[in-house]
Each structure stands twice: as C-alpha cells, then as structure tokens.
C-alpha cells in the first residue's frame, strides 16, 4: 500500500508490517523520534520511516489548552533548530502541532494525552489552563505553591505565563485546613469531569478557595 504524505513529498511511502523487514538496524520514526516496532510507512530510497499512527495523524486539531486557534501539524520545527513543547517543556525536531499566531507548540504525544487542568473562575487564570507536569522539580528556585506556600517539588500544575504554581495534591484538595498569607482552604464538593474517548466519569474533588472560588475540570 502506497500513500502520499506531506512530510515526505518527494516519494510515496509504502506500508510494511515490520521495520525489521527492511533493516536489521535500529529504525527511528521521523515523526516522533522514537524506535519503530511493528507496522510503519517507509521510503526505502531515503531511509525515511513513520510509525503507522504518526503517518495517520490529523493535520489539524483543536485543544482546550489553546482554545483560541486550531493547531496545525508540521513535519519539523517551525523555528531554527528544535522547538520546545509548551506542555512538557521537552525539545524536539520532528512533528509538532503548531499555532503560528501564538507561537504555541505541542509535541504529538502531549497533543493526545489527558492531563490538562483548567481554571474557570474570576481568578487571574480564567483564560489560562494549568498544565500538569509529573516530572519537573523546583528545588532551589524559590518557587512556592500558591495554595500552601511551601516550596514546589514533585508533580505540579502551573501557568508559567502568570508565575502561578500548585502542588498536585493541593490542586486536588489533599491539604490540611489552614490560613496563610490571606489564603483560606475551604472544603466543598465540586464536580470534576474526566473525559475520554469511551466514557465520561463524574468525580468529586475539593474546592480550594483563594479569595475567589475556583472551579476545576480535567480536560483532554
């Protein structure tokens, strides 16, 4: 099976069942920069390979993390050299979902993963989603949680545009009742929606009140 693909306009790509059918060497996807196991599209003349899923990605998507404009799939970084994903802060050279108006970028893994945490309130983050980062540490940088005022470490939600940070446990209400610096923690139930392609599960979380009430939703 042959397909024409925008990322490799010079030659058609041929679907093969296993990358090892073509080469016994390590075969890297030109879209995601990861090793290929299983079905893929290839150009044997150029030693160009794409995971089957990468070759079939939609050219345009809409995400609530960037609601103002659609994101368009590009074959390589729109900048000189690498681009930095605005969700995970990792750098890539290959496929990117890009907004040319806002210079906003998502790598293809982040573009299709859950974990966006959006604030809907009169709090300053009404227009900015908070982004979950399971890995980044803030040791020694003087960054503190906007709720508990403790130094940031471990999983967190953040809005780097506003220098706003929450421990993951604080964002979900797993914190003790306290008053610090004018902030008050009040336990109220709140509907939390977890969306997936197969189901919508209604959960409950803790409402954290920071001068204004905050409503939260998990969004894909």
C-alpha positions in Angstrom: 0.0 0.0 0.0 1.4 3.4 -1.0 0.4 6.8 0.3 1.4 10.4 -0.4 2.4 12.1 2.8 3.1 15.8 3.4 6.2 15.2 5.4 7.9 13.4 2.6 6.7 14.9 -0.7 9.5 13.6 -3.0 8.4 9.9 -2.8 5.4 7.9 -1.8 5.5 5.9 1.5 5.0 2.2 1.5 3.2 0.4 4.4 5.2 -2.5 5.8 4.3 -4.9 8.6 7.6 -4.6 10.5 10.5 -2.2 10.2 12.9 -5.1 10.6 11.6 -6.4 7.2 13.7 -3.6 5.7 16.6 -3.3 8.1 18.2 -5.2 11.0 19.4 -1.9 12.3 17.6 0.5 14.8 14.8 2.2 12.8 13.7 5.6 14.1 10.4 7.3 13.3 10.9 10.6 11.6 7.7 11.9 13.2 8.2 11.1 16.8 11.9 10.4 17.1 11.2 7.0 18.8 12.2 3.5 17.7 9.7 1.7 15.5 8.4 -1.7 16.3 5.5 -3.1 14.2 3.8 -1.5 11.2 5.2 1.6 9.6 5.4 3.6 6.5 8.7 3.8 4.7 10.6 5.3 1.8 13.4 2.8 1.1 15.2 5.3 -1.2 15.6 7.9 1.6 15.6 5.6 4.6 12.6 7.5 5.9 10.2 5.9 8.3 7.0 6.8 10.1 5.0 4.9 12.7 1.7 3.9 11.2 -0.1 6.1 13.8 2.2 9.0 13.1 1.5 8.8 9.4 -2.2 8.9 10.1 -2.3 11.9 12.4 -4.9 14.6 11.6 -3.4 17.7 10.0 -5.5 20.0 12.3 -6.7 19.6 15.9 -8.4 21.8 18.5 -7.4 21.6 22.1 -8.7 23.4 25.2 -5.2 24.1 26.4 -5.1 26.5 23.4 -8.7 27.4 22.7 -8.2 30.5 20.5 -6.8 28.8 17.4 -6.6 25.3 15.9 -3.2 23.6 15.9 -1.7 22.5 12.6 0.6 19.5 12.2 4.0 20.4 10.8 6.7 17.9 9.7 9.5 19.8 11.6 10.2 22.6 14.0 8.9 25.9 12.7 11.9 27.6 14.3 15.6 27.4 13.6 16.7 24.2 15.3 14.4 22.5 17.9 11.1 23.5 19.3 10.0 23.3 23.0 6.7 21.7 23.7 4.5 24.1 25.7 3.1 21.3 27.8 6.1 19.1 28.8 8.9 21.6 28.1 10.9 18.9 26.2 12.6 19.8 23.0 12.0 18.1 19.6 13.0 18.5 16.0 10.2 16.4 14.4 6.4 16.5 14.2 4.7 19.4 16.0 1.2 20.7 16.4 1.8 24.5 16.0 -0.1 27.7 16.2 1.6 30.3 14.1 -0.3 33.2 15.6 0.7 32.5 19.2 3.9 30.5 18.7 2.3 27.7 20.7 3.6 24.2 20.2 2.6 20.7 21.3 4.6 17.5 20.5 2.4 14.7 19.2 2.4 12.7 22.4 1.2 15.6 24.5 -1.3 16.6 21.9 -3.2 13.3 22.5 -2.7 12.8 26.2 -5.0 13.7 29.1 -3.9 15.9 32.0 -4.9 19.5 31.3 -6.3 21.3 34.3 -8.3 24.4 33.5 -9.4 27.0 35.9 -12.9 28.5 35.4 -13.4 31.4 37.7 -12.7 35.1 38.4 -9.2 34.1 39.5 -6.5 35.5 37.1 -6.3 32.2 35.4 -9.7 32.3 33.8 -8.1 32.4 30.3 -5.1 30.2 31.1 -5.1 26.4 31.6 -2.9 24.9 34.2 -0.6 22.3 32.8 0.2 19.1 34.7 3.9 18.3 34.9 4.6 14.9 36.6 8.4 15.3 36.4 9.6 18.8 36.9 11.2 19.8 40.2 11.6 23.3 41.6 14.3 22.7 44.2 16.4 25.8 44.9 14.5 28.1 42.5 12.5 29.8 45.2 9.1 28.8 43.6 6.3 28.2 46.1 2.8 26.7 45.8 0.2 29.4 45.6 -2.0 27.5 48.0 0.1 26.1 50.8 3.1 28.5 50.3 5.5 25.6 50.6 8.4 25.1 48.1 7.5 23.4 44.9 8.6 19.8 44.4 7.2 16.7 42.6 4.1 16.7 40.4 2.6 20.1 39.9 0.2 22.3 37.9 1.5 25.5 36.6 0.8 28.6 34.5 4.2 29.9 33.6 2.7 33.0 31.9 1.5 34.2 35.3 4.1 32.5 37.5 1.3 30.5 39.2 2.1 27.1 40.7 0.1 24.4 42.6 1.2 21.2 44.1 -0.8 18.4 42.5 -2.1 17.4 45.9 -3.1 21.0 46.7 -4.9 21.3 43.4 -6.9 18.3 44.1 -7.7 19.3 47.7 -5.4 16.9 49.5 -4.2 19.5 52.0 -5.0 20.5 55.6 -7.2 23.3 56.5 -5.0 26.4 57.1 -4.7 30.1 56.8 -1.5 31.5 55.3 -0.9 34.9 53.8 -4.6 35.6 53.4 -5.4 32.3 51.7 -8.1 30.1 53.1 -8.7 26.4 52.3 -12.4 25.5 52.4 -13.6 22.0 51.7 -16.6 22.0 49.4 -17.6 19.4 46.9 -17.1 20.2 43.2 -17.8 18.3 40.1 -14.7 17.1 38.3 -15.1 15.8 34.8 -12.7 13.3 33.3 -13.2 12.9 29.6 -12.0 10.1 27.5 -12.9 8.7 24.1 -15.0 5.9 25.6 -16.6 7.4 28.7 -17.2 10.4 30.9 -16.7 9.8 34.5 -18.0 12.3 37.1 -15.8 12.5 40.1 -15.6 14.8 43.1 -12.8 17.0 44.3 -12.1 19.6 46.9 -12.8 23.2 46.2 -9.9 25.4 47.3 -10.9 29.0 47.9 -8.2 31.6 47.4 -10.1 34.9 47.9 -12.3 33.9 44.8 -13.9 30.5 44.3 -12.2 28.2 41.8 -13.9 25.6 39.7 -11.7 22.9 38.1 -12.1 20.5 35.3 -9.9 17.8 33.8 -9.8 18.2 30.1 -8.4 16.3 27.2 
